[in-house]
Amino acid sequence: MQCETCTREQSITLSSGQQCCSYCRKHLVECEARYLLNLPLPKRREQLDARSKTRGTAAVEQLKKVMEEIFHARRSEEHTSELQSRETIS
């Protein structure tokens, strides 16, 4: 299968479930979002502010949206694994 935005083979599944190649902009944004989520909150805010000044608010809003998707996906995975471990113990 080919990537939705280019002619390369799909190799990456994004947090949204979309398929793309590792060269696409969507993958780049998701990698950046994951990096920022792993930073302490004050540093994350500082980085987002710096990106806002260089890229504009629209780009930062898109990045924040992807960060939220990843955050909620992680929370969902944590909740699911916690429930599974409780079932195993019972």
TORKOLTOR-214400 format. One record per residue (C-alpha): x, y, z; residue number from 1. Coordinates in pm, 1 decimal, always signed. Layout:
<r px="X" py="Y" pz="Z" resi="NUM"/>
...
This chain:
<r px="+0.0" py="+0.0" pz="+0.0" resi="1"/>
<r px="+117.5" py="+349.6" pz="-74.9" resi="2"/>
<r px="+120.3" py="+649.6" pz="+152.8" resi="3"/>
<r px="-179.7" py="+884.0" pz="+128.0" resi="4"/>
<r px="+34.4" py="+1189.7" pz="+50.8" resi="5"/>
<r px="+324.1" py="+1051.5" pz="-154.2" resi="6"/>
<r px="+421.9" py="+746.6" pz="-357.9" resi="7"/>
<r px="+630.2" py="+569.5" pz="-92.2" resi="8"/>
<r px="+523.1" py="+253.8" pz="+83.2" resi="9"/>
<r px="+328.8" py="+294.1" pz="+406.4" resi="10"/>
<r px="+531.6" py="+190.7" pz="+706.7" resi="11"/>
<r px="+408.6" py="+401.7" pz="+998.9" resi="12"/>
<r px="+79.7" py="+395.3" pz="+1188.9" resi="13"/>
<r px="+13.9" py="+729.9" pz="+1353.1" resi="14"/>
<r px="-163.6" py="+771.5" pz="+1685.9" resi="15"/>
<r px="-475.2" py="+865.9" pz="+1488.1" resi="16"/>
<r px="-462.9" py="+528.2" pz="+1312.9" resi="17"/>
<r px="-368.4" py="+679.5" pz="+976.8" resi="18"/>
<r px="-102.9" py="+509.7" pz="+768.6" resi="19"/>
<r px="+186.8" py="+705.1" pz="+619.5" resi="20"/>
<r px="+553.4" py="+674.3" pz="+536.2" resi="21"/>
<r px="+830.0" py="+799.3" pz="+760.8" resi="22"/>
<r px="+903.7" py="+1087.5" pz="+519.9" resi="23"/>
<r px="+563.1" py="+1257.1" pz="+544.0" resi="24"/>
<r px="+485.7" py="+1577.8" pz="+729.2" resi="25"/>
<r px="+226.0" py="+1397.7" pz="+943.4" resi="26"/>
<r px="+494.6" py="+1168.3" pz="+1081.2" resi="27"/>
<r px="+729.1" py="+1460.4" pz="+1146.3" resi="28"/>
<r px="+460.5" py="+1646.1" pz="+1344.0" resi="29"/>
<r px="+378.9" py="+1336.0" pz="+1546.9" resi="30"/>
<r px="+746.3" py="+1278.2" pz="+1631.7" resi="31"/>
<r px="+778.5" py="+1639.8" pz="+1740.7" resi="32"/>
<r px="+461.9" py="+1611.7" pz="+1949.4" resi="33"/>
<r px="+591.7" py="+1299.2" pz="+2124.6" resi="34"/>
<r px="+920.1" py="+1475.5" pz="+2197.4" resi="35"/>
<r px="+741.7" py="+1775.5" pz="+2347.5" resi="36"/>
<r px="+512.4" py="+1558.2" pz="+2559.1" resi="37"/>
<r px="+816.8" py="+1399.8" pz="+2721.8" resi="38"/>
<r px="+949.2" py="+1738.1" pz="+2835.4" resi="39"/>
<r px="+866.2" py="+1885.3" pz="+3176.8" resi="40"/>
<r px="+571.5" py="+2125.3" pz="+3152.9" resi="41"/>
<r px="+769.2" py="+2453.0" pz="+3191.9" resi="42"/>
<r px="+1015.1" py="+2346.4" pz="+2920.6" resi="43"/>
<r px="+727.0" py="+2231.8" pz="+2696.8" resi="44"/>
<r px="+558.5" py="+2572.5" pz="+2728.9" resi="45"/>
<r px="+887.4" py="+2744.5" pz="+2649.9" resi="46"/>
<r px="+934.9" py="+2528.8" pz="+2339.0" resi="47"/>
<r px="+579.0" py="+2589.2" pz="+2217.9" resi="48"/>
<r px="+621.5" py="+2963.4" pz="+2266.4" resi="49"/>
<r px="+944.7" py="+2959.8" pz="+2063.7" resi="50"/>
<r px="+775.0" py="+2761.8" pz="+1786.2" resi="51"/>
<r px="+484.8" py="+3006.8" pz="+1786.9" resi="52"/>
<r px="+722.6" py="+3294.2" pz="+1721.5" resi="53"/>
<r px="+896.8" py="+3120.1" pz="+1431.4" resi="54"/>
<r px="+614.2" py="+2917.3" pz="+1273.5" resi="55"/>
<r px="+301.4" py="+3103.3" pz="+1374.3" resi="56"/>
<r px="+5.1" py="+3015.1" pz="+1590.6" resi="57"/>
<r px="-165.6" py="+2792.2" pz="+1331.6" resi="58"/>
<r px="+130.9" py="+2553.3" pz="+1320.7" resi="59"/>
<r px="+151.2" py="+2543.1" pz="+1699.5" resi="60"/>
<r px="-223.5" py="+2477.9" pz="+1728.4" resi="61"/>
<r px="-186.3" py="+2184.0" pz="+1490.3" resi="62"/>
<r px="+102.9" py="+2053.8" pz="+1699.5" resi="63"/>
<r px="-101.8" py="+2091.5" pz="+2019.9" resi="64"/>
<r px="-388.6" py="+1899.6" pz="+1861.0" resi="65"/>
<r px="-157.7" py="+1608.9" pz="+1780.0" resi="66"/>
<r px="-14.1" py="+1627.4" pz="+2132.4" resi="67"/>
<r px="-366.0" py="+1598.0" pz="+2275.8" resi="68"/>
<r px="-441.3" py="+1296.4" pz="+2054.9" resi="69"/>
<r px="-124.3" py="+1123.2" pz="+2170.6" resi="70"/>
<r px="-192.4" py="+1213.4" pz="+2535.1" resi="71"/>
<r px="-544.4" py="+1067.8" pz="+2522.3" resi="72"/>
<r px="-424.3" py="+757.9" pz="+2338.2" resi="73"/>
<r px="-162.0" py="+699.5" pz="+2608.2" resi="74"/>
<r px="-418.7" py="+746.5" pz="+2884.1" resi="75"/>
<r px="-651.5" py="+501.8" pz="+2714.3" resi="76"/>
<r px="-372.5" py="+243.9" pz="+2684.4" resi="77"/>
<r px="-277.6" py="+288.7" pz="+3050.3" resi="78"/>
<r px="-639.5" py="+250.6" pz="+3158.4" resi="79"/>
<r px="-684.9" py="-62.2" pz="+2945.6" resi="80"/>
<r px="-368.2" py="-226.4" pz="+3078.0" resi="81"/>
<r px="-468.3" py="-140.5" pz="+3435.8" resi="82"/>
<r px="-806.8" py="-305.5" pz="+3388.4" resi="83"/>
<r px="-644.2" py="-611.8" pz="+3234.2" resi="84"/>
<r px="-404.3" py="-645.6" pz="+3527.0" resi="85"/>
<r px="-693.5" py="-618.2" pz="+3773.2" resi="86"/>
<r px="-875.7" py="-897.5" pz="+3588.5" resi="87"/>
<r px="-564.3" py="-1112.8" pz="+3605.0" resi="88"/>
<r px="-534.1" py="-1062.7" pz="+3981.5" resi="89"/>
<r px="-900.3" py="-1145.5" pz="+4045.5" resi="90"/>
